[in-house]
Amino acid sequence: MKTVRFLVSLLPGVACLFLLLGIVSAITTRISGGLGIAIGVAAGTCLVLGLLLIYYNAVDWLNLRVIRRSIADDRMLADGAVVAFTGTLSTVGPPLTSPFSSRLCAAYTYVVSGSRTSSQRDGSRRFVLAQGIHMVPTVVEGPTRSLRLRALPGVEDDLRENTRGGEWGAHATKLVSQLWKQAPSAGERERQSTLLEARHEVIDEIRQDYCQGGPPASGDGLVIDEEVLPVGETVSIVGTYDAELQALTARRPRLGENVMVYRGGANEVVERVGGDLRWFAKAIGILLLAGAVLFSIAFLPKPWISKLPILGPAVSRALGDAPFVNIF
């Protein structure tokens, strides 16, 4: 099951790669040479970026629909339904302390990565030095009731931190030194499978650190990514309601994270995230339109192409050197 989830998580990237190659191949069959490749790469990049933005923003769009419903409908939660719940986070026992931002929290994940220079390839390759996945029993205290949180949630960008070197680099070097020879070593598949399992299963608690290799000589070049679920703050959580457990769980498979946490109350989230989605919608429209126009150029009849400003004559000459097939 872990391997299946890991492979499924790779599907969007793999599908976009094949789509890009397919678009370039289709255009170069009509327009040979460097011009065809250039138009194909430009069209494919626009279309792939537009589709990726749709995929990643679809998660927030779907969650926003659930949050809006929770504002408009205050009826009892239905068992097995995807719901939104707003409340303040607290832990059943002592809270955790995030390793880099030093915040009291109910859950956190982190990744410490570095780069290794290859003398043979004359380049560098990034690799993971340490990765941690931690969560303790958590309660979301709402205005009239409380629910348990029974899955490791994903968090919005506002609850993520990313930095390179500096003070966090020193903390990272110390952390890796402490984990060295204590925490287990694991490859990318095992580490990501553990994270996916925690996000998709019903759990109360998980504490897992992985360490890859020895401690770095310096923390200056390290990159640290940290996600924190802070206690004492108001959040809006989208997940599956379990009436028997009186909890928000990850029982129902969904696009993106099965349980997602946004900072702030429901109205605040709708205003903030909705504004971001409107901006992305414009960007998606521009990218898809540009990609569709570039893609269609290769398949227009040659008399039409010759009338296009700037690009038309060059494409017409390229088509003149290649077999022409009128598809209309």
N, C-alpha and C positions, 0 to 999 in steps of 0.2 A: 504493500500500500504506500509506503514512504517513497519507493522508487517511482511509482505511477504518478504521485502528486508532484514530485520533482520534475518529471518529464512533461507533465501537463503545464507546469509553470513556465516551461521554455517555449511552448507552442506559439504565443504571440510573436516573439522575436524571430523564430524560425519561419513562420508564415510570412512575415513582412520581408524577410530576406529573399524568399522564393518569389514573392510578388515583385520586388525590385528587379530581380534577375529576369523575370518573365516579361516585364515591361520593356527593359533594355533590349532583350532578344527580339521582341515583337517589332520594335521600331527599327532596329538595325537590319531586319529582313526587308524593310522598305527603303531605308536611307542608309547606304553603306558608308564606311569610313568613320573618321573621327566625329563628323557632324552628327551622324546618327547616334553614336554612343553618347555624345554630349546631350542631345535632346532626350535620349532615353533615360540617362542618369537624372537630368533635371526633372523630367516628368515623374519618374519613379520616386524620387526623393520627396517631391511635393505630395504625391498621393500617399506614400507610406507614412510620412509625418502627419498628414491629416487623419489617416486611419488610426495611428497610434494615439493621437490626441483624443479622438473619439473614444477609443478603448479605455484610456486612463481616466478621462473625465466622465465616462458613463457611470463609473462607480459612485462619484459624488452626485451625479444627476439622479441616480436611482435612490441614493440615501436621502437626498434633499426631498424627494417625493414622500418618503416615509416620514421624515421630520415634519413636513407641512401637514400631513394627515394627523400626526400626533397633536399638533396645535389645534386643528379644527375638530378633532373627535376625542373627547376625554372619557369614552366608554371603557369598560374593563378590558384588560389585555386578553387576547385570544391565544390559547395554547397552540404552539406550532407556527404562529404568525410572525412575520418580520415586523418588528415594532421599533419605535424610538422612545427612549426614556431619558429624562433629564434629572440630574441630581448631583450630589456632592460625593466624591470618592473618599472612602476610608477603608482601612484594612482591619481584618478580624484580630490579628496580633500585631506585633511590631512592624512598622513599615520598612521597606527597603531604602537604601540610599544609592542613588545612581552613581556609577564609578567616576564620571567625568564632571558633570554639572553639579554633583553633590546635592541633589534634590531628594526630599522625602517622597517616595513613590510607592505605588502598588505593583508596578511592573516596569521593566526596562529591557531593552535589547541594545547591544552595541556590536560594532565591527571595527577592529583595528587592522589597518592594511598598510603595507609598505611597498616599495618598488625595488626590484633587483635589476642591475645593469648587466647586460650580456655583451661580453667583449667580442664574441663571434658574430652576433647579429647586429652589433652596434646600436642597441636600443635598450629599452627597459620594459619590464613586465611587472604588473602589480600583483601582489599575493596577500592573502589573509594571514595575519599573525595571531589574532585571537578573536573569538566571537562568543558572546554570552546571551543567554535567554533566561530571564528571571521573572517570576510572578508569584505572589503570595495571595491567600484567600482575601477577596475584595468584596466590599458592599457599596452599592450605589444608593445613597439616601435621598429619596425624592420628597416632595412636599407632603404627600399623604401616605406613602408606603416606601419600603426599601426592597431592593432586589440584589441577589448575589450576581457577581460576574464570573461565569464559569468557562471562560476561554481566554487565551492570550489575544488581545485585540490588536488590530492595526491602528495607527494614529495618523491624523492629518499632518500636513507639513508644519503647522504651527507648533506641534509638539515634538518636532525633530530638531536635532542639532548636528551640524557638520562643520568640522574645522580641520586645519592642517598644522601640525607642529605646535609651537608655543607652549603655554602652560599645560594644555591638554596632552601634548606630546610627551612631556615629562611624566604625567600621570599614566599615560599608556605604557611607557617604558617600565615604570614601576609595576603596573598591573601584569604585564607579560612576564616580568621577572618572577612575580609571585606565583603565576600559573605554571611556569616552566617546570616540567617533571612532576607536576601534580594533576593538572587537567588533562583529559584524554586528547589525543590527536585524531582528527577526522578530515576526510576530503570534502570537497564542495558539495557533493551529492548528499552525504550523511548530515552535514551541518544544516543545509537548507531543508532537508526532509524533516529533521527535528523541529525546525522553526515552523514548517507548514503543518506538521501534526499538532503542535501546540495551538496553532491558529484555527484548526478545523475540528478538534476533538473537544469533548466536555472535560475540562480539567479544573482543579482547584489551585494547584501549585506546581511550579516547575523551577528548578535551579540547575542550570547547565552551562558550563564554560568549556570551550575548546581552545587549545593552544597549538599553534603550528610552529615548530622550530624553537630556537633559543631567542633570548631577548635581544632587541636591536641595540647597536652601539649608541645611537642617538635618536631622539624623538622628533627632531626637526622636520624630517621628511615624511612622517607618518600621517595618515588620514584617518580620522575618527568619526564614525557615524553613530549617533545615539538617539534612541526613541525612549521617551519617558511618559509614564502614566501617573501624573502627580496626584498626591492626596490633598484633600482640603480645598480643591478647586471644583467649580461647577462645570460639568461636561454634558454633552448630549451623545448618547450611545445608541447605535443601530445594531440590532442583533435579533436572534430568534428567541421568543418567549417560551419558557418551559414552566407550565403551571404547577407540575408536581415538585419541581426543584425550587420554584419561586425565584427564577434566575434568568438572566440573559445568557444564551448559549450560542454555539456555532453549529447547531444541529442541521440547519437548512443550507445546502450549498448555494453560494451566490457569486455573482461576478465580483471579482476583487476579494477583499477581506470579508470573511463571514461575520465578524464583529468589528465595527469601526467606531472610533472615538473622535469627537470634535470638541474643541475647547469652547466653553460658553453655553448659555441657554439656547433653547430652540430658536427663538426669534433672532438672536444674535447670529447664530449659525446660518440661518436662511439668508440674512442680509449679507454677511461676509462671503460665504461660499457661492451664493447666487450671483453676486457681482463678479467673482472670478470666472464663473461658468459663462456669463454673458461675454466676457472678453475672449475666452477661449473659443466660443462659438464663432465669433468674427474671424479669428485666426484660422479656424478649421475651414470655414467657407472660402477664404482667400486661397489657402493651400490646395483644396480640392479643385477649385475652379482653375487655378493655374496649371495643375497637373493634367486636368482633363483637356484643356486647350492645347498644351504641348503634345499630349498623346494623340489628339485628333489631327494635328498638322500632318503627321506621316501618312495618314490615310485619306486625306483630301484629294480630289482630282487635281492633276498637275496644273490645269488652267487656273484653278482657284488659288493654289499655293503661290503661283507667280505674282499674284496681286497683293500678297501679304507684304507689309512694309518691312524693310531691313532683312528679315529672315527669309522672305519668299524667294528671292533670286538664288541664295545659297542652297536652299532645299531643292529648288527646281533643278539646279545643276547636279546635285547629288542624285536626284531621281533620274536624271538623264543618263547617268552612268550605270544605273541599275535597272533590271527588268521592271516594267510598270504594269501593275494589275489594277484595273479600275474596279473597286469593290461596290460601286454604286450601280 
